[in-house]
Amino acid sequence: MSTEHAPAVPASEQDRPLTIWFSAFWIAYFSFKEMLRRKRILSVGLLMLLPVVLIIAWRMLDKDGIISPELLLANLSGMVYIHFMVAIVSLAFGLSAIGESADEGTIIYYWTRPLRREAIYIGRLVAAQTVSAVLVSGSLVVCFVGMIVGNFGILSWEFLKLYVSACVVIVCGAYVYTAIFACLGTWLKKPLLPAILFAFGWESIGGNAPLRLQELTVVFHLRNLLHNSAPDSQSMPNLLQEIKSMLLSEVPPPSWQSLLVLALVIVVSIVLGCAILRRKELFR
Amino acid sequence: MSGFAIDQNAPMIHAERVSKWFGEVIAVNDCTLSLGPGVTGLLGLNGAGKTTLFKLMSGLIVPSQGEVRVRGNRLRRDVGLFRRVGFCPESDALFDWLTGREFLSLMIRLMGHDAAEVTRRTESALDLVHLNDAADKRIGAYSKGMRQKIKMAQALAHDPEIIFLDEPLNGMDPVSRREIVSLVKRLGGEGRCVVVSSHILPEIETMTRSIALIHHGKLMAEGDITEIRDAIEDRPTIVAFTSPEPRRLASFLAAQELVVGVEMDEFGRVVVRTDHAVSFYRELPGWLLTETLPVDEFRTLDDNLQAVFDYLVGG
């Protein structure tokens, strides 16, 4: 070995980590493909067909038109999708986005690349959110088709507006819940039970709690968005009005406020998740 | 922003008084180790702390005490340095849903290469480990040996100068083992720092004479096997001579200061024990020439890896 002293040289371009957006993009791209090939996509996909069964039942049983298409859609969105379907799909893909990868040890292949951990987190999260959104959207499209085939008379401007706004809010819900569950999955070793308690305990109880307590839940803000974007009250069926007033607080906040809260939840989840991942060690 | 500098004089890998404990279990205990070019075998029984030391060296876990530097920098902080590092984990976890080619493409892409380079390197890495035929099969359908190979391929595809191979021969058939052993030797010969861990001593012995031996989390010895063997003072080195005049040879050797014992074994060989093997070997040719002692063959019976290992860990 030479004893001559060579000075330390500044790190070259070659020794710098990849940019966050470049690496997050590639991680998201491959993770999306990977998640689509997981076995659970089938079971969750099948579960996403549950609302279609309700649509079929409605078509078969409600011959007299007691339940209007708008009312059915509002109930499906508010009760079935936002309360149940979105939570399930986000649980399935959010919890596993980082946590499962760290548990099974595949995250080692990301950690031994010149990548910042933030990029890994964002890439995996975006992939999980996209998969969740695709599944939920697919389910909504099938529902829509199920409602209108052979029943084109229901296609009104109000109905379409309600459908589109419901789709946007539900997909938005998938993004928010997946971000929360990804953070939980990164943080906890066994995150399933806390995640279920959050999704079906806190969100259900808190979301229907009196006064402003319900504003601390994600579900409240999703329902608020749905309510604010719904067709004009005058054209809504009475029963739907009843449901809305039952589910929402007395004076619902404006949409922008709910949007801001949901965006904040995503940002906080990402910041926390990245911080947890930065400190995480690999024991497997 | 990455404000670090590459110290050309710094050892490729340097661990300074590194310890790692998990609760009350000490996995690695006060290890100081410097590694440069060539192949170094990291040896130890199962659970000795090899994998933990590997993970410490590659920044996957943080030392509870001490620090590890790669080219003078901390890998965990200066992640850009991972372009210089290849890591083949012991864990069998892989992206089972991707094909071998997709997996390698992703791994190379994440080193920052463009599409053309990704394709070129993917093909060349597949060639290197002879996995071309299975490249488009899902990794989940790979045999254990093929999984080892794809792990090796991702560790080498970006041409790293520091390579960690944790139990790389696990599950490989004899032909693949031979291929990987010669590949490892070639990489070491090219001046790369290759650290290979194994608990199967003959595997390591076929790759290198340079070892670091870890036992119960402590680094017991580091260096060339012969030098380590020579440094074990309480266990004289045993050398067996085959000679047409064994009695004359035995009586001459018995009179030498460097020799602590001479006996004849059941094969008629003269078995000599010496405390100073290196000096003994230096003097031996002179003795044989000046005394015209005929020797057909001599062989050291216990400077192999197994003997060194047994002496040090009390096996």
Interface residues (C-beta under 8 A of the other chain):
Chain A: M1 H5 A6 P7 A8 V9 P10 A11 S12 Q14 D15 R16 P17 L18 F22 S23 W26 I27 F30 K33 E34 R37 R38 E104 G105 T106 I108 Y109 Y110 W111 T112 R113 P114 L115 R116 E281 L282 F283 R284
Chain B: S2 F4 A5 I6 D7 Q8 N9 A10 F22 G36 K55 S58 G59 L60 I61 V62 G72 N73 D78 V79 G80 L81 F82 R83 R84 V85 G86 F87 P89 S91 A93 L94 F95 W97 L98 E102 L106 M107 R109 L110 M111 G112 Q154
